[in-house]
Amino acid sequence: MIIETLSTFPAMYDSVMGASIMRRAQDKGILDFTAYDLRDWTYDRHRTTDDDPYGGGAGLVMKCEPIYEAVEAITGTAPAGEGAPSRTPACPTTGPAPRHAHGPRPCVIFLAPQGRPLDDALACELAAEERLLFVCGHYEGIDERAYALADRVISLGDYVLTSGELASMVVIDAVVRKLPGVLGAPDGASDESFADGLLEYPQYTRPASFRGQDVPAVLLSGDHGAVARWRRQESLARTAAWRPDLLDGAALVDLRS
């Protein structure tokens, strides 16, 4: 899968994408990741990507021109003929040149409060795409005209973050771990919370007893059928206690013998 980001702070991705599962996915050739700097599509000496909002108000709004030109360059969809960009950036570009302009068309994603809430089903949908391009806002928001570029708009929840970079990292992580071969176990993602609409069952590891707290005996029994039934029952109980709202949409399977 190809994943690209467009933002004013591309260095924010260095630590997240350079470690753990995200790093291993790239080393295995499963993930091809590039972070583009929106400032490379500006034309003034200050590399300006934002301006005061029309109508007044606090904060700054991200300009639509550099976003349009950047997305068109990255996706290889720049308009031809009249109206095509003819200017040259005032500052030399410091980020990578578009690497997949002639590749598959990406699903362009904006992160914003009005978007579809991120859940496991949406992560699975995005994992089926060949290429994703995340356009990350900052400051007060993005000029509304830029949303015409979006194929999807996604929200992490009913709260506000400093930047779209942070939100995109969460979405990218949720998506990449769904890709075949990324996790160590072939079915690792299929047994996690929300995969079947429920919270995951409790997990334990060595030692079998710690400060008076013992691992449930069934997990030490070697009876795989009993373990499966216990896990399902615990998953249902945990969901009922912590997230009863999930029970209405869950596909409940009775594993009791």
N, C-alpha and C positions, 0 to 999 in steps of 0.2 A: 504494500500500500504506500502511496505517496501522500505525505501530509506536509502542508506548508502553512506558515503563519505570516501575516502582514501586520506590523505594529511599529510604534515609535520607540519601543524598548526591546529589541530582539535579543539582547544579552540576557534578559530574564529567563530565557529558555535553557541557558547553558547547563545549569546544575541539574534541572529536572530531566532534560533529554540526554544528559551525559552520564546518567547513573542508573543502576538497578535494571528493572525490566525494560525501560525505554532504551537504554544503552544496548542491552542484549538483543532486543528486537532489531536494532540497526546492524549490529555485528552479524546477525544471522541472515541479513538481507531481506527480512520480512518488512521492515519499515525504512522508507527513504524520507528523511526529515530535513526541511530547510526553513530557516527563519529569515524573512526579508524585512529590511528597514524602510518604513514608509518615507522617511526623509530623503531616500535616494530618488524619489519622484517629485522633489520640490525644486524651485528655480531661483529662490532668493538666497542671499548670502547667509541668512539666519536659518535656512532650511525649515521654514514655517509650515506646520501642519494643522494649526488651529487659529481661530479668530474669535472676536467678540460676537455674541449671539444677536441676531436681528430682534428688535423689540425690547432689548435690554435684559437685564438679569445677571445673576452671579455665574461665574465660571466661564470657561471657554468651550467652543464647539469645534470639533474636528472638521476640516474643510473637505468638500467632496471632490475637488479636482485631483489632488494627489491620489486619493483612494481609487477613483475611476482609472487613472492612467496606470497605476500600479497593478490593479487587477487585470486590466487589458493586456499589459505587458507579460505578466506572469502566466496568464491563461492563453496567450496568443490570439486574443480577440480584438486587438486594437483596430479602430475604424480606419478604413482606407479612403483615400481621396479627400474631398473637402471636409474640414473639421477634424482631420487627424492631427495629433500633436506634432508640432514641428520644432519645438523648442529643445534646447539642450540644458540639462541641469547646471545651475551656476556653480555647484560644488561637485567635485569628482565623486562618483559613487564609491562607497566603502563596503557595501554589502555584496553578496553574491549576485551575479547576473541570473535572470530567470533560467532555470535548468530544464523545465518541462513544458516550454511554450508550445511545443509540437506534440505533446503527449495527450493522454485522455483529458477531456474537459473535466475540471474539478467540480465538486459540489461546494459552492461558496457559502460559508457559514458566518453569520454575524452573531455576536453575543450581546443580548439586550434584555431588559426586564419584560418586554412584551412578547418574548419568544416562548416556544413550546418548552415546558419544564423537562429537564433532563431526567430520564429514567432508564432502566435496563433495556426496555424495548427499543428506545431511541438509539442507545449505544449499539445494539445489534443491527439496526437499520444502517447506521453510519459505517459499521464494520464491513458491510457488504459493498460499499463504494470502492472504486479504484483509487480515487484521489480526493482529498479534502483540502480546502483552502480556508483558513480562519482569518477573518478581518476583525482586528481587535481595536475597540474604542478606548478612549481615555478622556480625562477631564470631565466636562459636563455631558458629553455625548457626541454623536455623529450627526452631521448634516443629514436631514431626513431623505434627501434625494439620493444618497449613496445606497439606501436600502433597496433600490431598484436592482442592484447587482446580486442581491441575496437569493440563494435557493432555499435556505433554511435560516430561521432565527431561533436561537436557543437561549433559555434562561436556566440558571442554576437554582433559582429560588427567589423568594420575596425578600431580598435584601440587596444592598448595593456594595460593589467592590470598587477598589481604586482603579482597576483597569481590566480590559478584556483579556490581557495576557494571562492573568490568574485564572479566569474562567475557562479559557481555552485549554490550559494545562490539565484541568480536571476532565474536560470532555475527551481530550486526546488520550489520557491514561485509561479512561473507561472504555474507549474504543479499541485501543491497541491490545489490551489484554484479552479481547475477544478474538483476535486473529489466530488462526491455527498455527501452532508451533511456538507461540510466544511464551506461554506458561510451561513450566516443567512437566506437569502432568497433562496428558492429552485432553482429559475431560475436566481440567482444573476449574474453568470458568462456569461449567454447567452445574456445579454443586454449591455455588456461592449464594449469598443473600440475593433475593429478587429474581434469580434465574427461573424459579417456578412460581413466582409471585409471593413467596414467603421469606421470612428471615431464616438465615442459616442456623442449624443446630449448634449447641455448644461444642467446642473443641478442647482436647486435652493432649498433653504429651508427658514425657518422663519428668519427675518421678511419679510413681503411681500414688504415693501418699505424701502430702506436704502440709506440715503444721496442722494436722488433724483433718485435713480435707482430702478425701479419697476420690480417685477417678471412678466413675460408675462401673460397677462390676461387669455389666454387659459388654463394655468396650474391651474388657480383658478376656472375654469368654471364648473368642475365636469363632463364635456362631454368627456368620455374616448376615443371615436372615434376621436374627434377633437384633443385631446392630442396626440394620436398615430400618426395622420397625421402630426402634428406640429413637433413631435420628429423626424420623418423620414425625413421631409424636412430640418430640422436643421442639422441632421446628414449628409445629402448630401451636404448642403451648407458648413458646417465646413470642410468636407473632401475635397471638391473642392478648398477651400481657403488655407488649411494647408497641405494637402497630396493628391494632384491631381493624383499622381501615383497610388493610391489605387483604383481609380474609374475604371480603365481598368479591374481589376480582380474582382470587386464587383458584387454580384448578386443584381441588382437594382429592387426593387418592388415598383410600383406606388401605393401609398396609398390614392391618391386624389380621392374624390368622384365625 
